[in-house]
Amino acid sequence: MTELGLYLSRKSVNRSDVSRKTGISKTRLSELANNIKTKLRVDELYLIALAIDVEPAEVLEEVCKNLKLISE
C-alpha cells in the first residue's frame, strides 16, 4: 500500500465519495492507494484534499514524508 493509501485508510476515507467529488475514477484512486509505482499528480492531490476537507499541505507532507535530500 502507498503512503496515500495508508493516509486515506487512517482517515477512514470513502474512495467512492472522493471519486464522485473529484472526478478521479475509482480505478485510478485504487491504483494511487495500492501501487507504489503509480505517480500521484499534484492536481489529483489537491482535489483529494478538497474532497476530504483537509489542507493540501497535510496530504503532501504525509505522502512525501519519506523523501530526503541527498547529503553532499
Sequence and secondary structure as in RCSB ss.txt:
>XXXX:A:sequence
MTELGLYLSRKSVNRSDVSRKTGISKTRLSELANNIKTKLRVDELYLIALAIDVEPAEVLEEVCKNLKLISE
>XXXX:A:secstr
  HHHHHHHHTT  HHHHHHHH   HHHHHHHHH TTS   HHHHHHHHHHTTS HHHHHHHHTTT      
